[in-house]
Amino acid sequence: MRLGRERVDLSVYVRALGVLGRNPTVVVVPLLVAVIGVFVAQISAASGGGAVGGLTGGITQFVMQLLQLFALGVAIIIGDAGWRRGTARFDDAWQDARRKGGDILFASFGFTFVLSIAQYAGAIIGSFGVILSALAVYGLIYTIAASAVGGVPGSASIGVSVERVKSAPITAAILTVIAIVLLFFFRSLIGIYIDGALASADGSSSILADLVDALVQAVLTGYLGIVMAKVYSDVSFTMPRF
């Protein structure tokens, strides 16, 4: 489908399901990170609050965000191999991720830092904060993919992401909406269902609900990694520049 001078390929979002089915290992690293996040949250909750606890919690949350974005980077690498070869070997993808690990983490740091600034500014201006955060995600949407499969140094990944968004703004907008809907709204709806189905009145099954939620998060992250790999490749190498 063409919108103006930009070709928009919505079939990617359907075909990505097939790639996911052929490459279930795409969820391995996202699942590992999500499970770590569950136990870190349990430990943090047990340690109590206070000023020191709040500071430690903030640092822990920042580190977990970096790990989640790194896991997305690994998923993008596996997704890229899945698109090109049909099936991807996890050990090959992991070696590639280790080789690019510094750039992916640097890109993750930049993504998290810029988004944090947008969220902080959004909290000050009030109701427009959500829009500001969404715009930040829009501009940063290709940041991790640029370092994971684009060969871009981590320090340049944000600039490359903005450039790719400008070259195909509608494609980036669709990807941003899909990412936000899946990771926030859709996941929240599933989380509510999981809590209702598994959590008992005394909360003894809360850890099980959290682990199931971690699995859902991993699958959604793996799917998005597959989509991002293809969309970034199309925008970078097949779409004309204007």
C-alpha positions in Angstrom: 0.0 0.0 0.0 1.3 3.5 -0.9 0.6 6.6 1.1 1.9 9.5 -0.8 5.5 8.6 -1.8 5.9 6.0 1.0 5.1 2.4 0.6 3.6 0.9 3.7 3.7 -2.9 4.1 1.2 -4.0 6.7 1.6 -7.7 5.8 4.9 -7.6 7.8 2.8 -7.8 11.0 1.0 -11.0 9.9 4.0 -12.7 8.3 6.0 -12.0 11.5 3.8 -14.6 13.3 5.1 -17.2 10.9 8.7 -16.2 11.6 7.9 -16.4 15.4 6.5 -19.9 15.0 9.6 -21.0 13.2 12.0 -19.3 15.6 10.6 -19.8 19.2 14.1 -19.1 20.6 13.5 -15.4 19.9 11.7 -15.3 23.3 14.6 -17.0 25.3 16.6 -13.9 26.3 13.5 -11.7 26.8 12.0 -14.4 29.0 15.2 -14.7 31.0 15.3 -10.9 31.6 11.5 -10.8 32.4 11.9 -13.6 35.0 14.9 -11.8 36.5 12.7 -8.7 36.7 10.0 -10.7 38.6 12.5 -11.9 41.3 14.1 -8.5 41.5 10.7 -6.9 42.2 9.9 -9.5 44.8 13.2 -8.8 46.6 12.7 -5.0 46.4 9.2 -5.3 47.8 10.5 -7.4 50.7 13.3 -5.0 51.5 10.9 -2.1 52.2 11.0 1.5 51.3 12.7 4.6 52.7 15.0 7.0 51.0 17.8 4.4 50.5 15.2 1.9 49.2 13.8 4.5 46.8 17.2 5.3 45.4 18.2 1.7 45.1 14.8 0.9 43.5 15.3 3.7 40.9 18.8 2.4 40.0 17.4 -1.2 39.8 14.6 -0.1 37.5 17.0 1.7 35.2 19.3 -1.4 35.0 16.3 -3.6 34.3 15.2 -1.2 31.5 18.6 -1.5 29.9 18.5 -5.3 30.2 15.0 -5.4 28.6 16.2 -3.3 25.7 19.2 -5.5 25.3 16.9 -8.5 25.2 14.9 -6.7 22.5 18.2 -6.3 20.6 18.8 -10.0 20.8 15.3 -10.7 19.6 15.9 -8.3 16.6 19.0 -10.1 15.7 17.3 -13.5 15.8 14.3 -12.0 13.9 16.6 -10.6 11.2 18.2 -14.0 10.7 14.7 -15.6 10.7 13.5 -13.3 7.9 16.6 -14.0 5.8 17.2 -17.7 6.4 13.8 -19.0 7.5 15.2 -20.3 10.8 17.9 -18.8 13.0 20.4 -20.6 15.2 20.3 -19.3 18.7 24.0 -19.8 19.3 25.0 -17.8 16.2 22.6 -15.0 17.2 23.9 -15.0 20.7 27.5 -14.7 19.5 26.4 -11.8 17.2 24.7 -10.1 20.2 27.8 -10.5 22.4 29.9 -8.9 19.7 27.5 -6.0 19.4 26.7 -5.9 23.1 28.5 -2.7 23.8 26.7 -0.8 21.0 23.3 -2.3 21.9 23.7 -1.3 25.6 24.9 2.2 24.6 21.9 2.6 22.4 19.7 1.3 25.2 21.2 3.8 27.6 20.4 6.6 25.1 16.9 5.4 24.5 16.2 5.2 28.3 17.8 8.5 29.0 15.9 10.5 26.3 12.6 8.8 27.2 13.2 9.5 30.9 13.6 13.2 30.1 10.4 13.2 28.0 8.5 11.5 30.8 9.9 14.0 33.4 8.9 16.9 31.2 5.6 15.3 30.6 4.9 15.0 34.3 5.5 18.8 34.6 3.2 19.8 31.8 0.4 17.5 32.8 -2.1 15.8 30.5 0.2 16.3 27.4 2.9 14.2 29.1 1.6 11.0 27.5 1.7 12.5 24.1 5.2 13.8 24.7 6.4 10.3 25.8 4.7 8.7 22.7 6.5 11.2 20.5 9.8 10.3 22.1 9.2 6.6 21.5 8.3 7.5 17.9 11.6 9.2 17.3 13.5 6.5 19.0 11.7 3.5 17.5 14.6 2.3 15.4 17.4 3.0 18.0 17.9 -0.6 19.1 17.5 -2.1 15.7 20.1 0.4 14.3 22.8 -1.1 16.5 21.5 -4.7 16.6 21.2 -5.3 12.8 22.2 -2.0 11.2 25.8 -2.0 12.2 25.4 1.5 13.7 27.6 2.4 16.7 25.6 2.9 19.9 26.5 6.6 20.1 24.9 7.2 16.6 21.9 5.0 16.9 19.5 7.8 18.1 20.5 10.0 15.2 20.0 7.2 12.7 16.6 6.3 14.2 15.4 9.9 13.7 16.7 9.9 10.1 14.9 6.6 9.4 11.7 8.0 10.9 11.9 11.1 8.7 12.4 9.0 5.6 9.3 6.9 6.3 7.2 8.6 8.9 4.0 6.7 8.4 5.8 3.3 8.7 7.4 4.5 11.9 4.1 5.7 13.3 2.4 2.4 12.7 5.3 0.5 14.3 5.2 2.9 17.3 1.5 2.4 17.8 1.8 -1.4 17.5 4.6 -1.4 20.0 2.7 0.8 22.5 -0.5 -1.2 22.2 1.1 -4.6 22.6 3.6 -3.8 25.4 1.3 -1.6 27.4 -2.4 -1.9 26.7 -2.6 -5.5 25.4 -0.2 -6.8 28.0 -2.1 -4.9 30.8 -5.4 -6.6 29.6 -3.8 -10.0 29.7 -2.3 -9.2 33.1 -5.7 -8.4 34.5 -7.0 -11.7 33.2 -4.0 -13.6 34.6 -4.5 -12.0 38.0 -8.1 -12.9 38.0 -7.4 -16.5 36.9 -4.4 -17.3 39.1 -4.2 -15.0 42.1 -5.9 -16.4 45.2 -7.6 -14.3 47.8 -4.5 -14.3 50.1 -2.2 -13.6 47.2 -0.3 -16.9 47.5 -0.4 -17.3 43.7 0.9 -13.8 42.9 4.4 -15.1 42.0 2.8 -17.6 39.5 0.8 -14.7 38.0 4.0 -12.6 37.7 5.8 -15.5 36.0 3.0 -16.0 33.5 3.0 -12.3 32.8 6.8 -12.5 32.3 6.1 -15.2 29.6 3.6 -12.9 27.9 6.0 -10.0 28.0 8.7 -12.2 26.4 6.5 -13.4 23.6 5.4 -9.9 22.8 9.0 -8.7 22.9 10.1 -11.5 20.6 7.3 -10.7 18.2 8.2 -7.0 18.2 11.8 -7.8 17.7 10.9 -9.8 14.5 8.8 -7.0 13.2 11.4 -4.3 14.0 14.1 -6.3 12.2 12.1 -6.4 9.0 10.7 -2.9 9.1 14.2 -1.4 9.9 15.7 -3.4 7.0 13.0 -2.3 4.6 13.3 1.4 5.6 17.0 1.3 5.5 17.7 -0.6 2.3 14.6 -0.7 0.1 12.6 2.5 0.6 13.7 5.5 -1.4 15.0 8.6 0.3 13.2 11.9 -0.2 
